Amino acid sequence: MSKVFRFAGVSRQEGVMKARFSNRDSYSAVLAKEGHTDIAILELPKSMTQEEAVAHLKAAEFSQDPEVMGALEARIARKESAPKSPAKSHTPAAAETSQGVKNLAAGWMAAMQEKVPEV
C-alpha cells in the first residue's frame, strides 16, 4: 500500500527546489523554520499518493515555473528509479528468542564467576 498525503507542493532549501508532501497543515511553518524559501504547499482535495498529487498539481496548473514543475517530476522519477528493498524477515534475532536470552545469561554468569575470587 502506498503512503498518501493531504498536502503537496515545493520549497527551496540551500538553493535547490524540491517537491514536498505532508499530512500536516502546519508543514509550511515547519519548512520556514528550517530555513526553506519559496514555499508553496497546497491542500489536496483528497488524500493522494505522490504520483497522484503531482498529476493533480500539474492539472491544476499549480505553477508555470519550469523549475517548480521539474522538481515535482524529478521526485516521481527518483521514486520510480529507486531499487526496491527486499522484504524484511520477521524472524527475531537470536538474542530476542528465549533460548538466545538463556545462552547470553549463561555466558555472562560464567564470565562473572571467573572474575569473582573464591573465598
C-alpha positions as CSV (number, residue, x, y, z in Angstrom):
1,M,0.0,0.0,0.0
2,S,1.4,3.4,-1.0
3,K,1.5,6.2,1.5
4,V,-1.0,9.0,0.9
5,F,-0.7,12.7,1.7
6,R,-3.1,15.6,2.2
7,F,-0.7,18.4,1.3
8,A,1.8,18.8,-1.6
9,G,4.0,21.4,-3.1
10,V,7.5,22.6,-3.3
11,S,10.1,24.6,-1.4
12,R,13.7,25.7,-1.9
13,Q,16.4,24.6,0.5
14,E,20.0,25.7,0.1
15,G,19.2,26.8,-3.5
16,V,17.6,23.6,-4.6
17,M,13.8,23.4,-5.4
18,K,12.3,20.1,-4.2
19,A,8.9,18.5,-4.0
20,R,7.3,18.3,-0.6
21,F,4.5,16.0,0.7
22,S,2.9,16.0,4.1
23,N,-0.2,15.3,6.2
24,R,0.2,18.3,8.5
25,D,-1.4,21.6,7.7
26,S,1.4,23.3,9.7
27,Y,4.1,21.9,7.3
28,S,4.7,25.3,5.7
29,A,5.6,26.8,9.0
30,V,8.0,23.8,9.8
31,L,9.7,24.3,6.4
32,A,10.1,28.1,7.0
33,K,11.5,27.5,10.5
34,E,14.1,25.1,8.9
35,G,15.2,27.8,6.5
36,H,13.3,26.9,3.4
37,T,12.2,29.6,1.0
38,D,9.8,29.8,-2.0
39,I,7.4,27.6,-0.1
40,A,4.2,26.7,-2.0
41,I,2.2,23.9,-0.3
42,L,-1.4,23.3,-1.2
43,E,-4.1,21.2,0.4
44,L,-5.1,18.4,-1.9
45,P,-8.8,17.7,-2.5
46,K,-8.4,14.2,-1.0
47,S,-5.6,12.1,0.3
48,M,-3.3,11.1,-2.6
49,T,-0.1,9.2,-3.4
50,Q,2.9,11.3,-4.5
51,E,2.2,10.3,-8.1
52,E,-1.5,11.4,-7.8
53,A,-0.6,14.6,-6.1
54,V,1.9,15.6,-8.8
55,A,-0.7,14.8,-11.5
56,H,-3.2,16.9,-9.6
57,L,-0.8,19.8,-9.3
58,K,0.0,19.7,-13.0
59,A,-3.7,19.5,-14.0
60,A,-4.5,22.4,-11.7
61,E,-1.7,24.5,-13.2
62,F,0.0,24.8,-9.8
63,S,2.8,26.7,-11.4
64,Q,4.1,27.8,-14.8
65,D,7.6,27.9,-13.5
66,P,9.6,25.1,-15.2
67,E,11.8,24.7,-12.1
68,V,8.8,24.0,-9.9
69,M,7.4,21.5,-12.4
70,G,10.8,19.9,-12.8
71,A,11.1,19.5,-9.0
72,L,7.8,17.7,-8.9
73,E,8.6,15.4,-11.9
74,A,12.1,14.7,-10.5
75,R,10.6,13.5,-7.2
76,I,8.4,11.0,-9.1
77,A,11.3,9.9,-11.4
78,R,13.6,9.4,-8.4
79,K,10.9,7.4,-6.6
80,E,10.3,5.2,-9.7
81,S,14.0,4.5,-10.2
82,A,14.8,3.7,-6.5
83,P,15.6,0.0,-6.1
84,K,13.0,-2.0,-4.2
85,S,14.4,-3.2,-0.9
86,P,13.8,-6.9,-0.1
87,A,11.1,-7.7,2.4
88,K,12.5,-7.8,6.0
89,S,12.4,-11.0,7.8
90,H,10.2,-11.0,10.9
91,T,12.3,-13.8,12.5
92,P,13.7,-12.4,15.8
93,A,17.4,-12.2,16.3
94,A,19.0,-14.9,18.4
95,A,19.2,-12.7,21.4
96,E,15.5,-12.0,21.2
97,T,14.4,-15.6,21.4
98,S,14.1,-17.2,24.8
99,Q,16.9,-19.7,24.1
100,G,19.1,-16.9,22.9
101,V,18.5,-15.0,26.1
102,K,19.3,-18.1,28.1
103,N,22.5,-18.6,26.2
104,L,23.5,-15.0,26.8
105,A,22.7,-15.2,30.5
106,A,24.7,-18.4,30.9
107,G,27.7,-16.8,29.2
108,W,27.5,-13.7,31.4
109,M,27.2,-15.9,34.6
110,A,30.2,-17.9,33.5
111,A,32.2,-14.8,32.9
112,M,31.3,-13.3,36.3
113,Q,32.2,-16.5,38.1
114,E,35.6,-16.4,36.6
115,K,36.2,-12.8,37.8
116,V,34.9,-13.5,41.4
117,P,37.6,-14.9,43.7
118,E,36.7,-17.9,45.7
119,V,36.6,-17.4,49.5
